[in-house]
Amino acid sequence: MAGFSLSADALNPILESKEVRDLVDEAASEIAARAGEGYEAQQAPYLGARRRGGGRWRSSVVTATPAAMRDNAKNQTLLKAAD
C-alpha cells in the first residue's frame, strides 16, 4: 500500500486561499441563518497562524442578542444548526 502525506508547505497555500476563506464564511453564514434571529456569523483571521506569518481564516457563529443566548442555552440551537 502506498503512503500519503501532506507537507505544511503544500497545504498552507490552500488553507490560506480566498476560495477556502469564502467556503468557511459561507458555511458560518448558513449555520447562522438556520439558527435564526439573533445569531450571526463573525469572521476573523486565525491568530495562531497569524503569529507564524500565516493567513488562515476562521468563522464562528455567535449569539448576538440576549434572547438568542437564552434560546441557545435552553435548546442547543447552534449545535442543531451546525448538524
Secondary structure as UniProt FT lines:
FT   HELIX           8..15
FT   HELIX           18..35
FT   TURN            37..38
FT   STRAND          39..45
FT   HELIX           47..51
FT   TURN            52..53
FT   STRAND          57..63
FT   HELIX           66..75
FT   HELIX           77..82
//
